[in-house]
């Protein structure tokens, strides 16, 4: 067993979103073995977001751990919370916004190559 140190990075205005988010990459490219681009815990501060963006050559899944969000699925907005899992297929668009003014939105993100 190998213990992997998390690799947090800050991303400002991700995909045209609001504010600065934290992406904690949990696996390195070696562990992802060319099959995935990212497996990470994402932390979006209050009233911040990841803008609407399109996936090309990959898919992305979010699993919400904490908080409430407005999820944009190809222009259709829905409210989601802890326990919700979303999937964005290759060639489609999505975005996510933290609706809270006091709590972080926390979710797992998995990007799988096609």
C-alpha positions in Angstrom: 0.0 0.0 0.0 1.2 3.5 -0.8 0.0 6.5 1.1 -0.3 9.4 -1.3 0.0 13.0 -0.1 -2.9 15.2 -1.3 -1.9 17.9 -3.8 -4.2 20.9 -3.3 -4.2 23.7 -5.9 -6.1 27.0 -6.1 -8.0 27.9 -9.3 -9.3 31.4 -9.8 -12.4 31.9 -12.0 -12.4 28.2 -13.1 -14.1 27.9 -16.5 -15.3 31.5 -16.1 -16.8 30.8 -12.7 -16.7 33.1 -9.7 -14.0 33.2 -7.0 -11.2 30.9 -6.1 -11.8 27.2 -5.6 -9.5 24.5 -4.1 -8.9 21.2 -6.0 -7.3 18.5 -3.9 -5.9 16.0 -6.3 -6.0 12.6 -4.5 -4.1 10.5 -7.1 -1.1 11.3 -9.3 -0.9 10.6 -13.0 1.0 7.4 -12.2 -1.9 6.1 -10.1 -4.5 7.2 -12.7 -2.6 5.0 -15.2 -3.7 7.0 -18.3 -7.3 6.1 -17.8 -8.4 9.2 -15.9 -7.4 12.8 -16.0 -8.4 13.6 -12.4 -9.7 12.2 -9.1 -10.1 15.0 -6.6 -12.0 16.6 -3.8 -13.2 20.0 -4.8 -14.0 22.8 -2.3 -16.0 25.8 -3.6 -16.3 28.6 -1.1 -19.6 30.4 -0.4 -21.2 32.0 -3.5 -18.4 30.9 -5.8 -18.6 28.6 -8.8 -17.1 26.6 -11.7 -18.5 28.1 -14.9 -20.4 26.2 -17.6 -17.8 24.2 -19.7 -17.9 21.5 -22.3 -16.1 18.2 -22.1 -14.1 16.8 -25.1 -12.6 13.4 -25.0 -13.7 12.7 -21.4 -16.6 12.6 -19.0 -16.9 14.0 -15.5 -18.8 12.8 -12.4 -19.5 14.9 -9.3 -20.6 13.3 -6.0 -21.7 16.0 -3.5 -20.4 15.5 0.0 -21.5 18.7 1.7 -23.5 21.7 0.9 -26.2 22.8 -1.6 -25.5 23.7 -5.2 -27.0 25.0 -8.4 -25.9 22.5 -11.1 -26.1 23.5 -14.7 -26.7 20.5 -17.0 -26.4 21.8 -20.6 -28.3 25.0 -19.7 -30.9 23.4 -17.4 -30.3 24.4 -13.8 -31.3 22.2 -10.9 -30.6 22.4 -7.1 -28.6 19.5 -5.7 -27.1 18.6 -2.3 -25.2 16.0 -0.3 -25.6 12.5 -1.6 -26.3 13.6 -5.2 -24.2 12.2 -8.1 -24.1 13.9 -11.5 -22.6 12.8 -14.8 -21.5 14.9 -17.7 -21.0 12.9 -20.9 -18.3 13.6 -23.5 -19.5 16.5 -25.7 -21.9 18.0 -23.1 -21.7 20.9 -20.8 -22.0 21.5 -17.1 -21.2 23.9 -14.3 -21.8 24.2 -10.6 -22.3 27.1 -8.1 -22.3 27.1 -4.3 -25.6 28.5 -3.2 -24.6 29.1 0.5 -23.4 32.4 1.8 -21.8 30.7 4.8 -20.7 27.1 4.0 -18.3 25.5 1.6 -19.6 23.2 -1.2 -17.5 20.0 -1.1 -17.6 17.2 -3.7 -15.6 14.5 -5.4 -14.8 14.9 -9.1 -13.7 12.1 -11.4 -12.7 12.8 -15.0 -12.4 9.6 -17.1 -10.9 9.6 -20.6 -12.9 8.3 -23.5 
